[in-house]
Amino acid sequence: MAREKQIEEYDVVIIGGGAGGLTAGIYCGRARLKTLLIEKALVGGLATYTNEIENYPGFPEGTTGLGLMNLFEKQAKKFGVKFKGTDVKTVDLSGEVKTVETFRNIYKCKVVIIASGGRPRVTGAVNEEDFLFDKGISFCATCDAASNTGKDVLIVGSGDAAIEEGMFLTKFANKVIVSVIHEEGKMDCNEIAKAEALANPKMEFVWNTVVKRFEGSEHLERVVLENVKTKEEISIGVPTCFEFIGYLPNTEIFKGQVTMTERGYVVVNENKETNIDGVYAVGDVTDKFLKQVATAVGDGAIAGYAAEKYIAEEETYKSQILGKDGVVFVYDASEAGCRDCLAEVEKLEKELQEQHCITRVDIYKSRGISDRMQIDEVPRLAIVKGGKIVKVLDQDFDPEEVKATLV
Ligand SMILES: Cc1cc2nc3c(=O)[nH]c(=O)nc-3n(C[C@H](O)[C@H](O)[C@H](O)COP(=O)(O)OP(=O)(O)OC[C@H]3O[C@@H](n4cnc5c(N)ncnc54)[C@H](O)[C@@H]3O)c2cc1C
């Protein structure tokens, strides 16, 4: 008989335990939110695939990806974040209470942070699996350029990323050989990058080729290309092959709910908010300029902080705004017009003091509560009765109308 799924409740569920998810966890845990992080593979994410991380601040001697991510995990655990090693199968992100489902469990939560990262597209050539990441097939020139100083390297691809990263690699490598699937002179990158690359004496192009197989014992030693027209094999001796043929975000389970770019990256604003209230996305899964540990960390910090604010505002909204009959003054303390209106509000406050109070909502720091009240302009005076906003008045409000409405 099939076992019924266990239901557990959390404030925040984070999907993905890479640099972005772990940082979001540290912030949520430290804010005393009941937080669950679900990771389907290795906690630490893509960064654990690299031996050397030289560009993460605070480690002048460099660090290993695994070592760095272990520290992130330890810190998140210290703040009480719970970890589950399983695959999130489906999500329902609509509504106030979100549902995240794994094989065995159903998790209900107020906030979901999507931190599921992505995966590089691979060529599918023979033996590719054997040399991925630290064994010679790289997807990150920024990460592996220095270790290829003075060596020949191969790049697969001719798009903007391939050519720009290739140009960067010429500063380190002896020679950068580029395998291009197209006819001589035809590339997928922009014209400026193309002209610069063709003029660079360290760049060498092998046209009409795709990767047929990878060869080596422990580490990559050779890449065998195939000419797509003549079927001729071309063996290139290199210790590193950089594949830049695209990147695939891990967003399949969010399709139809979260707004994504054409390529499937989650669209977020600067607060890492998606199109759905209470749903955030961080790190490589988002549509962003630079995919690195440092930027994923920044995203995670913002989302963790935003999640805490969202939950606190939701509680304030329910208990203090809708929880009792009264008046809510929504204003912006930095605006002179709003400050002028404050005197009138204080007068009304004195008159109402006996039966009703005026709650002040300053939108200067956050619009979370005013957005929930659907108030776009300030100052405004909202009258709440029976758990509902029954009237919204502007600065020329009539105190008698306010009192009459509250009766
Ligand atoms: C070989 C290599 C070397 C690199 N070197 C450097 C470097 O030197 N410096 C640097 O700054 N950056 C480097 N990067 C880039 C860096 O690793 C990424 O930018 C960073 O890991 C992004 O973190 P993230 O949290 O967004 O995603 P990820 O690290 O990709 O983590 C996402 C996690 O989500 C999990 N996940 C996905 N779907 C689900 C699901 N349905 N359920 C549960 N879990 C799920 C995945 O298993 C994964 O662990 C390198 C990348 C690679 C591949």
The ligand as an SDF file (V2000), in Angstrom:
LIG
                    3D

 53 58  0  0  0  0  0  0  0  0999 V2000
   33.4780   23.8360  -13.0040 C   0  0  0  0  0  0  0  0  0  0  0  0
   32.9770   25.1350  -12.4760 C   0  0  0  0  0  0  0  0  0  0  0  0
   33.8600   25.9740  -11.8840 C   0  0  0  0  0  0  0  0  0  0  0  0
   33.4370   27.1750  -11.3480 C   0  0  0  0  0  0  0  0  0  0  0  0
   34.3370   27.9830  -10.7460 N   0  0  0  0  0  0  0  0  0  0  0  0
   33.9620   29.1350  -10.1950 C   0  0  0  0  0  0  0  0  0  0  0  0
   34.8980   29.9900   -9.5500 C   0  0  0  0  0  0  0  0  0  0  0  0
   36.0910   29.7230   -9.5320 O   0  0  0  0  0  0  0  0  0  0  0  0
   34.4250   31.1260   -8.9750 N   0  0  0  0  0  0  0  0  0  0  0  0
   33.1030   31.4640   -9.0040 C   0  0  0  0  0  0  0  0  0  0  0  0
   32.7340   32.4760   -8.4070 O   0  0  0  0  0  0  0  0  0  0  0  0
   32.2000   30.6960   -9.6470 N   0  0  0  0  0  0  0  0  0  0  0  0
   32.5980   29.5500  -10.2460 C   0  0  0  0  0  0  0  0  0  0  0  0
   31.6900   28.7700  -10.9130 N   0  0  0  0  0  0  0  0  0  0  0  0
   30.2960   29.2340  -10.9990 C   0  0  0  0  0  0  0  0  0  0  0  0
   29.5580   28.9250   -9.6800 C   0  0  0  0  0  0  0  0  0  0  0  0
   29.7590   27.5910   -9.3410 O   0  0  0  0  0  0  0  0  0  0  0  0
   28.0600   29.2080   -9.8200 C   0  0  0  0  0  0  0  0  0  0  0  0
   27.8730   30.5220  -10.2570 O   0  0  0  0  0  0  0  0  0  0  0  0
   27.3550   29.0130   -8.4740 C   0  0  0  0  0  0  0  0  0  0  0  0
   27.5360   27.6850   -8.0550 O   0  0  0  0  0  0  0  0  0  0  0  0
   25.8760   29.3350   -8.5730 C   0  0  0  0  0  0  0  0  0  0  0  0
   25.2540   28.9750   -7.3810 O   0  0  0  0  0  0  0  0  0  0  0  0
   23.6670   28.6730   -7.3390 P   0  0  0  0  0  0  0  0  0  0  0  0
   23.3480   28.4770   -5.9110 O   0  0  0  0  0  0  0  0  0  0  0  0
   22.9420   29.6940   -8.0940 O   0  0  0  0  0  0  0  0  0  0  0  0
   23.4610   27.3440   -8.1890 O   0  0  0  0  0  0  0  0  0  0  0  0
   24.1160   25.9040   -8.1080 P   0  0  0  0  0  0  0  0  0  0  0  0
   25.4600   25.9340   -7.5120 O   0  0  0  0  0  0  0  0  0  0  0  0
   23.9590   25.3590   -9.4730 O   0  0  0  0  0  0  0  0  0  0  0  0
   23.1620   25.1160   -7.0950 O   0  0  0  0  0  0  0  0  0  0  0  0
   21.8710   24.7550   -7.4400 C   0  0  0  0  0  0  0  0  0  0  0  0
   21.5330   23.4860   -6.7010 C   0  0  0  0  0  0  0  0  0  0  0  0
   20.1380   23.2310   -6.8460 O   0  0  0  0  0  0  0  0  0  0  0  0
   19.9740   21.8310   -6.8780 C   0  0  0  0  0  0  0  0  0  0  0  0
   18.6740   21.5320   -7.4990 N   0  0  0  0  0  0  0  0  0  0  0  0
   18.2880   21.7990   -8.7670 C   0  0  0  0  0  0  0  0  0  0  0  0
   17.0170   21.3830   -8.9610 N   0  0  0  0  0  0  0  0  0  0  0  0
   16.6020   20.8470   -7.7930 C   0  0  0  0  0  0  0  0  0  0  0  0
   15.3960   20.2310   -7.3690 C   0  0  0  0  0  0  0  0  0  0  0  0
   14.3530   20.0610   -8.2000 N   0  0  0  0  0  0  0  0  0  0  0  0
   15.3000   19.7690   -6.0990 N   0  0  0  0  0  0  0  0  0  0  0  0
   16.3420   19.9150   -5.2470 C   0  0  0  0  0  0  0  0  0  0  0  0
   17.5160   20.4820   -5.5860 N   0  0  0  0  0  0  0  0  0  0  0  0
   17.6470   20.9490   -6.8490 C   0  0  0  0  0  0  0  0  0  0  0  0
   21.1420   21.3310   -7.7030 C   0  0  0  0  0  0  0  0  0  0  0  0
   21.4220   19.9660   -7.4330 O   0  0  0  0  0  0  0  0  0  0  0  0
   22.2560   22.2590   -7.2390 C   0  0  0  0  0  0  0  0  0  0  0  0
   23.0370   21.6880   -6.2120 O   0  0  0  0  0  0  0  0  0  0  0  0
   32.0780   27.5560  -11.4520 C   0  0  0  0  0  0  0  0  0  0  0  0
   31.1700   26.7110  -12.0630 C   0  0  0  0  0  0  0  0  0  0  0  0
   31.6250   25.4930  -12.5740 C   0  0  0  0  0  0  0  0  0  0  0  0
   30.6590   24.5730  -13.2230 C   0  0  0  0  0  0  0  0  0  0  0  0
  1  2  1  0
  2  3  1  0
  2 52  2  0
  3  4  2  0
  4  5  1  0
  4 50  1  0
  5  6  2  0
  6  7  1  0
  6 13  1  0
  7  8  2  0
  7  9  1  0
  9 10  1  0
 10 11  2  0
 10 12  1  0
 12 13  2  0
 13 14  1  0
 14 15  1  0
 14 50  1  0
 15 16  1  0
 16 17  1  0
 16 18  1  0
 18 19  1  0
 18 20  1  0
 20 21  1  0
 20 22  1  0
 22 23  1  0
 23 24  1  0
 24 25  2  0
 24 26  1  0
 24 27  1  0
 27 28  1  0
 28 29  2  0
 28 30  1  0
 28 31  1  0
 31 32  1  0
 32 33  1  0
 33 34  1  0
 33 48  1  0
 34 35  1  0
 35 36  1  0
 35 46  1  0
 36 37  1  0
 36 45  1  0
 37 38  2  0
 38 39  1  0
 39 40  1  0
 39 45  2  0
 40 41  1  0
 40 42  2  0
 42 43  1  0
 43 44  2  0
 44 45  1  0
 46 47  1  0
 46 48  1  0
 48 49  1  0
 50 51  2  0
 51 52  1  0
 52 53  1  0
M  END
$$$$
